[in-house]
């Protein structure tokens, strides 16, 4: 198959490298910054530097740019896609994207099938990309209005790239769960490092500090978009967390030893029941 | 030197194993559960199973039990320690322990020098202990009223065990910093897993979820004591975090794109300036 990847950041770059490493597909990439394309070509991460005209031969187009740019790009180039090609994305929110993309694609007879590779790092450029980023990770498919054949194609490719778990869901379930599993930890990390104690942590910290603060190395441009595009579920999760923190603070302040112990135990049992 | 370790949980057990692996010291252990001592002896993690009478030959006694038990044990056995021996602990709070221990030790002519190895895991029994748990970790020494020679002895031993960074501080600075670096992440993890979304996280989660939730596998008995013994600094850190989360929630709810971006950027710059 011919694969076009639009946007060679950490996810686009890793998809390209994984396709080259694990499949026989031909990989063309489109990217705003020319030097990144040249680097990727020199690395053997892509077979060809593409332009919008290369879309004509692509069987699957992976849109790996910011949410807003995905919609703009597809709108602008709607006539250049091959008939029957599948357009997907790698975006961290889905209600907003699926709504807008399904509309554009329906008008132009294109197929949009959303997806979200659950992998990443606290670095976000092409230089951080790697062929094995997706090994063992989940791949979420949000079909929107796409036919089963498109879902199957994306799922088959995902397995080849190393994803071990394919989850098919709706835009709203996706966004509610991602607000909890991914967006909230990012808001949390950024809130955490703002404590006046943070600059003095060295010598006093170990794994707990490192884990909670890790994703504070955030790409503020991307995550501002993602947070605002998923406002309601995210604000709800922040509120739930604030409520739980407030309850713990009360138990501690009131020296309520027995309730505190019970509430911590309850958390441990939830965590243990879930394994990883 | 003769080393006595009282309490063979993850920290006591790891100290024993590290002493055997990296020093020529002779290691005696005292533990409530006899079978753990027998296991440790069979593992070669200790040289001898001790009783309170073994304290007479110990040059350093590492108290690795719960905070309350440390004070009780030393009080009860105060006449059995060797003259000139150093008693230390591995406890996660210091104002409470140092105050009570310094008083008892002063009465009996013993030296107490607090310490806190900044290492651990989300498991807490002897079975989770390992000789290399402390490699590269910080060792915090809280001298209380101990002489410099005791600080030097503990520091020298810590370096032999693999600690790479020795930090000497006061009880109150220790407790304020630990409230932020260690206790808050534990309260946070337990608050986080209580979201109604948590049981459904599988397939939707990756590193961010795993990192924030990791220490929800908490030892509720130990941490209830630690939290209540450090009530004020911890409640203050919880409040600071709640304030920061509340501010982010407001920016998101109000669609304040520019401030949100700036606040996220500020967090990134704090994190980047601190490196790890």
Interface residues (C-beta under 8 A of the other chain):
Chain A: X118 X119 X120 X121 X137 X138 X140 X165 X167 X174 X176 X177 X178 X179 X180 X181 X182 X184 X185 X186 X187 X188 X189 X190 X191 X192 X193 X194 X195 X196 X197 X198 X199 X200 X201 X202 X203 X204 X205 X206 X207 X208 X209 X210 X211 X212 X213 X214 X215 X216 X217 X218 X220 X221 X223 X224 X227 X228 X231 X234 X235 X237 X238 X239 X240 X241 X242 X244 X245 X246 X247 X248 X249 X252 X253 X255 X257 X260 X261 X262 X263 X264 X265 X266 X267 X268 X270 X271 X272 X273 X274 X276
Chain B: X118 X119 X120 X121 X137 X138 X140 X165 X167 X174 X176 X177 X178 X179 X180 X181 X182 X184 X185 X186 X187 X188 X189 X190 X191 X192 X193 X194 X195 X196 X197 X198 X199 X200 X201 X202 X203 X204 X205 X206 X207 X208 X209 X210 X211 X212 X213 X214 X215 X216 X217 X218 X220 X221 X223 X224 X227 X228 X231 X234 X235 X237 X238 X239 X240 X241 X242 X244 X245 X246 X247 X248 X249 X252 X253 X255 X257 X260 X261 X262 X263 X264 X265 X266 X267 X268 X270 X271 X272 X273 X274 X276
